[in-house]
Structure formats: structure tokens, C-alpha cells
Amino acid sequence: MYSVSATLVITSSRTTLRGEGAASVIRAASADGDIIRVERAAGSTGNVADLLFADFSLTSSVQKTSGSAMSFDHVQDVRVANVQASSRTQVGSANNLWDSFTFRNFSMVTLETVKIQAQNTGLSIAGDPDGFGADIWVTGGSLIVGTQIGVHAGGGLGGLYLDEVVLYGNGTHVLVDDAIAGIANSELVFNNCVLDTSTAHGVDLQPNGVYVLSFNDTYGGNSGAGGTGHPEGAIIRAHPGSVLHPSGVVVNGCKFFNGIGSGIYAESG
């Protein structure tokens, strides 16, 4: 157990932080701020590159009111593997993290076999509005659970690829908009995912959200568990102008059922 009272800041490329498994715990003792922040050094114009974070847990001994377990800005070629960003160890125990993972202005990121659970947002991601490439893969049986917004794709992404990811018991599993970067996301792909039991929508596509959207062999059910009903509480909700290339939408080999609101509710315009 490593207890930290201030943010651990990493500014060097070719950095590895590796524990010995989930029992290797970095625990915050402050209610605000990030636990670990990776960013380029003041005055630098390059990106922090070639990073590996593996085999440890991030928690907080107090209920945080801001900040992420891990925050990344201007990074590239990053792998996060077998990292748990979750304070809740069992049903009913405290959920102390505010956000789990935040990525801004990045390129080529992989999250593999991660556990994400927080009060506010599990995974918050956005690219550079000036066009810096932003591709992120979440894979390997990762779990995103018990969070107000499981994944927020906030614009400027080259691609968000969710492969073998379980999203369970979130308010909204995936929110797609341009609220952070101010421009649409390019691609959003679900492969072999589970979208189960959301208080509101499973996938909420807001105006100017994404160009290309694909669901492959994905299961979705029990949306709208908060009792909001149609048109809210859809497994997939597409607002007018949310999918910018409607011909680029694929739903293949999926099963969507038991939505308290709707299955797929797509508005024209």
C-alpha cells in the first residue's frame, strides 16, 4: 500500500510503472486532484511517449470531489494493463474515486483488462480540436461499472474501439458528443460487448457526435432502469444530427432487448 497526499506527476517518455497485481495499491488521501497525472513538461512541445502502466490498483481513502485516478495529456503510445481504478471492493462499500481515467490530446492508447468504477465518469476521452490523432482501444474483458457515465467520448477522436468490454450498472454506458473538443468523433466501434442495466441510455449519441458507428456481436439490455420510459432509457439513442454519415452505421449479429424505454430510437435530421 502506497498512500499519497499529492498528485504523482510523470513528464518523462519511456516510463514504466508496474506493480505485482491488484494487491499493489496506490491510495489517495486527498479529496481533490488527480492521483497520477502524465503530461508534458512545462515549455515542452513534444508528447510524452512509450509508456506502460500495469498490475496495480488505484483507490482513495476519502471521497474525492474532483480529479481522476489517472489523467493523461499530450501522450502517445500508451498501454495500461490490468489496472483497477475503483475504490469499491463490494456492493455497498464506498465509491470514492471521482473519475477513473482521463485522456486529452493523445494518440495510440490501449486499455487492457482494466476495471473502471467512479462517482462521475469512468473513462473521459477527447482529441485535439486542431486535429491531433486520437485512437484508443479498450479490450481484454475490461469492466466499466457503477459510474454515472461509463465512457464519455467528448469529440476529436480518430477512433474509440471497445472490444470484449462489459458495461454494467452505469447511469449512461457511453455518451458521445463534441462537448470537450468541439468537433465530432470519427469512429466508434463495439465488438463483442455487453451493455447491461443502465439507469438512462445504453449509448447516447448527441448532435455532431460521430461519423461512423458500428455494433458487432454486442448484447444490450435493461436500459432505462431509472424508470424514465420512452423516448428516454433507450439501449441506443440517436438524437437528430448525431451520426454524420448515416450510411456508415452497422448493426451486425447483435441482440438488444428488454429496454424499459426503447431498443434503438433514432431521430431523423
Disulfide bonds with the S-S distance in Angstrom:
none
